[in-house]
Amino acid sequence: LAGNEHGDPIHQLEYRISRLEGVLRLNKMITDSGGKIFATNGKKADFDGTVEKCKEVGGSIATPESPGENDAILYFVKYFNTYAYLGIKQSLIPGRFQLLNGAHLGYTNWYSHEPSGKGEE
C-alpha cells in the first residue's frame, strides 16, 4: 500500500491516519474509548486556554460519559502526573454540576464527599 501512490485515495488516507495514530499512541498523546479519541499536547494551560485549543483543532474539552471514558482521561492524568480539566461547570444549584452548554451531567464518578468546592475535585 505504501508503494502504491495511485491507489484508492480512501485507503491511502486510512493508512496515513493509522500511522499517525500509532505515532501519537507511542508518544502517549492519544487514547480512545467509546468511539471517541482523547488527546493532549502534554502542556499545562489554564481552563479557558484549554477550551480554546480544543476548539481550534475541531474538538472539545473532555467530558467523560462512561467509566471507560473516565479511564481514558485518567490515563493522561497518571502519565503526566497532573490534573485534567473537564467540560463541566457548577450549575446555579450549589453542589450540582452541568455540561458547559448547560445540559444535564449524565455521568459522574466523584470521590466520597466531593466535589467539596476546595479546588481538589
Backbone bond lengths (Angstrom), bond angles and torsions (degrees), N, CA, C in turn:
res aa  C-N    CA-C-N  psi(-1)  N-CA   C-N-CA  omega(-1)  CA-C   N-CA-C  phi
1 L - - - 1.463 - - 1.524 110.69 -
2 A 1.330 116.85 -40.94 1.459 119.49 -177.35 1.522 111.31 -63.58
3 G 1.339 117.90 -32.30 1.461 120.94 -179.14 1.509 113.56 -85.44
4 N 1.332 117.12 -8.14 1.456 120.92 -176.92 1.526 109.49 -95.28
5 E 1.312 116.09 85.18 1.471 121.42 -175.46 1.518 112.75 -71.62
6 H 1.343 116.47 -19.14 1.464 119.48 -176.83 1.518 111.34 -107.23
7 G 1.319 118.19 17.16 1.456 122.90 -179.55 1.517 111.57 -73.13
8 D 1.297 114.23 -174.75 1.453 122.71 179.96 1.532 109.95 -58.07
9 P 1.331 118.03 122.39 1.474 121.02 -178.23 1.530 113.20 -59.09
10 I 1.329 117.80 -34.73 1.463 120.82 179.23 1.522 110.00 -63.74
11 H 1.329 117.01 -46.01 1.462 120.08 179.23 1.527 111.75 -65.77
12 Q 1.311 116.65 -35.72 1.470 119.98 177.02 1.518 110.39 -63.28
13 L 1.340 117.03 -43.77 1.461 120.70 179.10 1.532 111.10 -65.66
14 E 1.328 116.60 -43.00 1.464 119.58 178.02 1.527 110.59 -59.69
15 Y 1.299 116.98 -41.85 1.454 122.02 179.76 1.531 110.53 -63.50
16 R 1.326 116.55 -46.42 1.466 120.34 -179.53 1.527 111.32 -64.78
17 I 1.321 117.05 -41.97 1.466 120.66 178.47 1.518 109.56 -62.29
18 S 1.310 117.23 -44.07 1.457 121.50 178.95 1.527 111.33 -58.79
19 R 1.330 116.86 -43.33 1.465 120.67 178.86 1.527 110.71 -65.08
20 L 1.328 117.42 -43.50 1.466 120.83 179.54 1.526 111.32 -64.20
21 E 1.332 116.72 -42.01 1.460 119.59 177.34 1.521 110.40 -61.61
22 G 1.326 117.29 -39.08 1.456 120.86 178.55 1.519 112.23 -60.96
23 V 1.315 116.29 -43.80 1.467 120.80 178.98 1.523 110.19 -64.35
24 L 1.321 117.35 -43.84 1.464 121.00 179.88 1.524 111.36 -64.58
25 R 1.325 117.34 -38.13 1.468 120.35 176.89 1.518 110.91 -64.71
26 L 1.317 116.66 -42.56 1.464 120.15 178.50 1.521 111.83 -60.34
27 N 1.317 116.30 -33.27 1.460 121.58 -179.29 1.531 112.51 -92.96
28 K 1.328 116.01 11.92 1.471 122.17 176.54 1.527 112.57 58.06
29 M 1.333 116.88 37.26 1.462 120.76 -178.15 1.529 113.06 -104.55
30 I 1.358 118.29 -15.93 1.459 120.04 176.52 1.523 109.84 -140.20
31 T 1.302 114.44 156.39 1.460 123.55 169.83 1.524 105.65 -152.05
32 D 1.310 117.89 168.61 1.459 118.92 -178.43 1.513 111.16 -139.03
33 S 1.321 114.27 160.22 1.455 122.11 176.87 1.516 108.28 -167.40
34 G 1.315 116.25 140.00 1.465 120.67 175.49 1.515 114.24 57.67
35 G 1.328 117.26 31.27 1.460 120.61 -179.87 1.519 113.85 80.43
36 K 1.326 117.68 0.92 1.457 121.81 178.61 1.522 109.39 -104.88
37 I 1.309 115.51 149.43 1.463 121.09 173.38 1.517 107.58 -106.50
38 F 1.327 115.76 126.69 1.455 122.41 176.69 1.520 106.78 -104.46
39 A 1.326 116.85 132.37 1.458 120.96 -175.68 1.522 110.95 -137.02
40 T 1.322 114.67 157.35 1.461 121.23 174.93 1.517 108.48 -147.59
41 N 1.316 115.29 155.25 1.466 118.84 170.97 1.522 109.62 -97.76
42 G 1.338 117.07 -2.51 1.453 121.92 177.16 1.515 114.90 78.29
43 K 1.325 116.57 4.46 1.463 119.99 -178.13 1.520 110.86 -98.02
44 K 1.318 115.26 149.59 1.465 120.22 176.54 1.522 109.04 -80.02
45 A 1.322 114.90 143.99 1.462 121.04 178.93 1.521 108.16 -156.18
46 D 1.325 116.12 166.43 1.454 118.57 175.11 1.532 108.96 -84.79
47 F 1.322 116.10 171.70 1.464 120.70 -175.27 1.524 111.86 -58.64
48 D 1.334 117.29 -51.32 1.464 120.44 -177.47 1.525 111.43 -61.74
49 G 1.332 116.75 -39.61 1.464 120.55 177.42 1.519 111.80 -64.04
50 T 1.329 116.12 -37.06 1.457 120.84 178.44 1.525 110.68 -66.66
51 V 1.313 117.17 -45.94 1.467 121.42 178.07 1.525 109.72 -58.94
52 E 1.330 117.49 -45.34 1.468 122.02 -178.82 1.524 111.48 -64.45
53 K 1.325 117.99 -44.02 1.468 121.35 -179.59 1.531 110.15 -62.94
54 C 1.314 116.85 -39.82 1.466 120.18 177.91 1.530 110.54 -61.75
55 K 1.337 117.12 -43.20 1.465 121.02 178.09 1.519 111.02 -63.00
56 E 1.329 117.25 -40.98 1.467 122.12 -179.16 1.518 112.39 -57.15
57 V 1.332 116.57 -35.88 1.460 119.95 -177.12 1.527 112.40 -96.21
58 G 1.338 116.78 9.72 1.458 120.80 175.37 1.516 114.67 85.02
59 G 1.319 116.99 17.33 1.458 120.26 179.96 1.506 111.14 -119.77
60 S 1.304 115.35 -161.03 1.459 121.36 175.89 1.516 108.37 -145.33
61 I 1.307 115.99 159.31 1.452 120.82 179.65 1.533 108.52 -62.77
62 A 1.308 115.91 143.96 1.465 121.21 -173.54 1.513 112.95 -62.55
63 T 1.313 115.17 136.17 1.452 122.94 174.29 1.524 106.81 -136.80
64 P 1.320 117.78 102.18 1.469 118.93 -177.16 1.523 111.66 -66.03
65 E 1.330 115.32 134.59 1.461 121.15 179.05 1.525 111.82 -118.46
66 S 1.342 116.24 7.83 1.463 120.71 179.82 1.523 108.47 -163.08
67 P 1.328 117.15 164.98 1.464 119.01 176.23 1.539 112.62 -58.79
68 G 1.312 117.93 -37.11 1.465 120.74 178.80 1.517 112.60 -64.11
69 E 1.325 116.61 -41.61 1.458 120.52 178.05 1.522 110.18 -68.99
70 N 1.316 117.36 -36.43 1.456 121.03 175.79 1.533 109.49 -61.21
71 D 1.329 116.48 -42.68 1.467 121.11 178.14 1.528 111.76 -64.28
72 A 1.344 117.28 -34.81 1.468 120.67 178.30 1.531 110.33 -62.99
73 I 1.316 116.82 -40.70 1.468 121.33 178.08 1.528 109.64 -70.58
74 L 1.315 116.60 -41.51 1.462 121.60 178.93 1.531 111.24 -61.35
75 Y 1.317 117.07 -30.76 1.465 122.12 176.12 1.529 110.41 -54.24
76 F 1.339 116.45 -47.08 1.468 120.66 179.69 1.525 111.38 -69.80
77 V 1.323 116.77 -40.35 1.466 120.87 179.53 1.526 109.78 -57.16
78 K 1.330 115.84 -45.68 1.466 120.10 -179.25 1.528 111.58 -70.92
79 Y 1.329 117.16 -44.33 1.461 120.07 -176.63 1.522 111.63 -63.58
80 F 1.339 117.07 -44.58 1.459 121.39 -177.44 1.525 112.31 -91.64
81 N 1.334 117.45 -2.96 1.456 123.16 178.58 1.532 111.18 51.87
82 T 1.308 115.13 53.64 1.457 121.57 -178.36 1.527 109.21 -150.02
83 Y 1.292 117.47 -179.79 1.449 122.60 176.38 1.525 109.55 -89.39
84 A 1.324 116.33 171.24 1.463 121.57 174.97 1.516 108.48 -132.54
85 Y 1.307 115.60 140.61 1.458 119.68 172.64 1.517 108.43 -80.74
86 L 1.329 115.81 147.19 1.455 121.67 175.99 1.519 108.97 -119.43
87 G 1.310 115.95 156.85 1.460 121.44 -178.27 1.515 112.92 -83.06
88 I 1.326 115.51 53.28 1.462 120.81 178.22 1.522 109.58 -133.67
89 K 1.319 114.90 162.59 1.460 120.68 177.24 1.517 108.58 -147.26
90 Q 1.326 115.57 162.51 1.457 120.05 177.66 1.521 108.53 -70.75
91 S 1.322 115.59 138.40 1.464 119.56 178.67 1.525 109.62 -83.97
92 L 1.299 116.05 -177.11 1.464 120.40 178.09 1.523 111.18 -69.39
93 I 1.330 116.73 -19.32 1.465 121.60 176.82 1.520 107.63 -89.51
94 P 1.326 118.33 116.28 1.470 120.41 -178.33 1.535 111.78 -54.44
95 G 1.318 115.11 137.23 1.454 120.71 179.55 1.515 114.53 83.62
96 R 1.333 117.84 -4.37 1.465 122.21 178.43 1.522 108.76 -108.87
97 F 1.317 115.33 148.66 1.459 120.68 -179.96 1.511 110.54 -125.60
98 Q 1.335 115.53 159.79 1.460 121.94 -179.78 1.524 108.96 -146.32
99 L 1.319 116.05 167.27 1.464 120.29 175.19 1.522 109.22 -66.08
100 L 1.310 117.15 160.71 1.471 120.65 -178.44 1.522 112.05 -58.76
101 N 1.343 117.38 -29.91 1.465 120.12 -180.00 1.529 112.15 -84.27
102 G 1.331 117.08 4.34 1.461 121.56 177.91 1.519 114.22 93.47
103 A 1.324 118.08 -6.48 1.461 121.63 -178.63 1.533 110.88 -70.84
104 H 1.314 115.14 159.94 1.462 123.09 -179.76 1.530 110.67 -62.57
105 L 1.305 115.79 139.41 1.460 122.52 176.78 1.524 107.30 -86.79
106 G 1.333 116.70 109.12 1.451 121.35 -173.61 1.515 115.01 -87.47
107 Y 1.319 117.91 -18.92 1.466 121.11 -178.11 1.521 109.19 -131.21
108 T 1.312 116.61 131.74 1.459 120.96 172.76 1.525 108.31 -137.77
109 N 1.305 115.56 157.17 1.454 122.02 178.00 1.524 108.41 -148.88
110 W 1.322 115.35 53.61 1.449 120.26 -177.02 1.523 110.96 -73.93
111 Y 1.326 115.82 150.55 1.455 120.81 167.79 1.520 107.91 -67.82
112 S 1.307 116.72 160.91 1.447 121.56 177.50 1.528 110.43 -55.49
113 H 1.313 117.52 135.74 1.474 125.63 179.35 1.538 112.25 66.48
114 E 1.303 117.81 20.88 1.461 121.82 175.41 1.527 108.66 -117.64
115 P 1.278 119.13 156.73 1.460 126.35 -4.80 1.518 110.99 -73.96
116 S 1.296 115.28 142.08 1.453 121.51 -176.10 1.521 112.32 -102.39
117 G 1.321 117.24 -8.83 1.454 120.23 -177.80 1.503 113.37 80.32
118 K 1.324 117.59 12.19 1.460 121.51 -178.97 1.514 112.42 -98.49
119 G 1.345 117.64 11.23 1.460 120.62 177.43 1.502 114.59 76.14
120 E 1.320 117.76 13.97 1.461 120.81 -178.02 1.529 110.97 -118.40
121 E 1.316 116.74 20.02 1.462 120.15 -176.06 1.524 110.97 -67.47
